[in-house]
């Protein structure tokens, strides 16, 4: 007999994604490990069991649900110790051995309040780490093997530090980890043993809140701590960017890695991507909350038109440098750009450059608006940012545009825009705390009606950069 909770999986329930039913299940003693014979079940609800599955799989799903609850329950003081205990129990199931030698780290997602696609154009950006985390458990081995596993995507991957590390598409998320290791080796860091890793995350993968940077920086920090390398956080962010460039072949800016490494609870970071000068700005929204809206249209940065946009910006820069003393597009202000715009004959190239210049100014204006408590102005600037990303930079698409259009019409919302690389992924909205639930229901229903997809919603707060639990 087995007693457990199982996710409700019937669309008849409004809280289908949040609720669980209590199950009492009976199995014959003759059942095989992967086969249920003579299955019988009872529920606290009034209908028969809908899931006929191996109990081992159901138990694993239930444990993952418990981890997700502990990670997102909103009371870190209450949940963190228990979460660590449960994570270590999962590590023991995966690898066995002495848990005293296991270290546990948390690495945050990030949002970018404003300043999109200008981190690789010398602009200023305004990101914040948020309280959604990837958890990394790591322990040394006695040989040179490195072993990766993930509770959400089970399937162990093994490599050998002595054999060299290179990119391979079939290695999936392990490429991000191996890329960091390769950069560390190139920088002269030496590993005297291998290690084994188990991960768990509540960050939407490929959702525009930088799950890849959370993976890179969290893993890099964990390895640095495990081997006593003492790599500082800014250097770690640079390593993450270099790994993307050289190992993943994605010519990204440094914003994502920097925000994940340097985030600070209660603050956003105003970052100059040219100089890496930064300052923390209090993220004080009063009665308003930041709501992340996930299109649930997965996109992969390397497969998107990201590198194409980079090339277009470099073309614009090479033309403009013949007419102005600049090193990056965002060295221009809007007045200077308008005087020079006619030299960009190709209308596509002109639009790309225009977005960069005006978006950089919107960042400066948004920081000032936040510092003086003018949330209405901040919301207006978010809307201008989205429309520029839609019309001039052309990285939104039906799903992100739908979320934006429906959000800005919803009660309690003062501003919204896409965030991240675009082509799917996430958008953010600033919503009154009393309207958050109704906002999600209203926007979610309209989004499904227009796109056929189910959007995801969660409110968030700023959080700390990667840390040891």
RAJO-V627577 format. One record per backbone hydrogen bond with DSSP energy under -0.5 kcal/mol. CO is the residue of the C=O (numbers start at 1). NH is the residue of the N-H. Records with the same first field share a line. If there is no record, write none. Layout:
BEGIN
CO: NH, NH
END
This chain:
BEGIN
2: 25
4: 23
6: 21
10: 13
13: 16
15: 18, 19
19: 8
21: 6, 23
22: 44
23: 4
24: 42
25: 2
26: 40
28: 31
32: 35
35: 32, 37
37: 28
40: 26
42: 24
50: 52
51: 53
54: 57, 58
55: 59
56: 60
57: 61
58: 62
59: 63
60: 64
61: 65
62: 66
63: 67
64: 68
65: 69
66: 70
67: 71
68: 72
69: 73
75: 78, 79
76: 80
79: 83
80: 84
81: 85
82: 86
83: 87
84: 88
85: 89
86: 90
87: 91
88: 92
89: 93
90: 94
91: 95, 96
92: 96
97: 99
98: 101
99: 102
103: 138
104: 469
105: 136
106: 467
107: 134
109: 130
111: 113, 128
114: 126
115: 118
118: 121, 123
119: 122
121: 330
123: 273
125: 271
126: 113
127: 269
128: 111
129: 463
130: 109, 132
132: 109
133: 202
134: 107
135: 200
136: 105
137: 198
138: 103
139: 196
143: 194
144: 161
145: 195
146: 159
147: 197
148: 157
149: 199
157: 148
159: 146
160: 163
161: 164
168: 171
169: 172
171: 174
172: 175
173: 176, 177
174: 178
175: 179
176: 180
177: 181
178: 182
179: 183
180: 184
181: 185
182: 186
183: 187
184: 189
185: 188
190: 192
194: 141
195: 147
196: 139
197: 149
198: 137
199: 151
200: 135
204: 207
206: 299
209: 110
210: 214
211: 215
212: 216
213: 217
214: 218
215: 219
216: 220
217: 221
218: 222
219: 223
220: 224
221: 225
222: 226
223: 227
224: 228, 229, 230
225: 228
232: 236
233: 237
234: 238
235: 239
236: 240
237: 241
238: 242
239: 243
240: 244
241: 245
242: 246
243: 247, 248
244: 250
249: 251
250: 252
254: 258
255: 259
256: 260
257: 261
258: 262
259: 263
260: 466
263: 465
264: 267
266: 283
268: 270, 281
269: 127, 271
270: 279
271: 125, 273
272: 276
277: 272
279: 270
281: 268
282: 284
283: 285
285: 288
287: 433
289: 291, 431
290: 292, 460
291: 429
292: 294, 458
293: 295, 427
294: 456
296: 298
297: 425
299: 301
300: 303, 304
301: 304, 306
305: 309
306: 310
307: 311
308: 312
309: 313
310: 314
311: 315
312: 316
313: 317
314: 318
315: 319
316: 320
317: 321
319: 322
320: 323, 324
324: 326
328: 331
329: 332
333: 337
334: 338
335: 339
336: 340
337: 340, 341
340: 343
341: 344
343: 345
346: 350
347: 351
348: 352
349: 353
350: 354
351: 355
352: 356
353: 357
354: 358
355: 359
356: 360
357: 361
358: 362
359: 363
360: 364
361: 365
362: 366
363: 367
364: 368
365: 369
366: 370
367: 371
368: 372
369: 374
370: 373
373: 375
374: 378
375: 379
376: 380
377: 381
378: 382
379: 383
380: 384
381: 385
382: 386
383: 387
384: 388
385: 389
386: 390
387: 391
388: 392, 393
389: 395
395: 423
396: 424
397: 401
398: 402
399: 403
400: 404
401: 405
402: 406
403: 407
404: 408
405: 409
406: 410
407: 410
410: 413
412: 432
415: 430
417: 428
419: 426
425: 295
426: 419
427: 293
428: 417
429: 291, 431
430: 414, 415
431: 289
432: 435, 436
433: 436
435: 439
436: 440
437: 441
438: 442
439: 443
440: 444
441: 445
442: 446
443: 447
444: 448
445: 449
446: 450
447: 451
448: 452
453: 455
456: 294
458: 292
460: 290
461: 131
467: 106
END
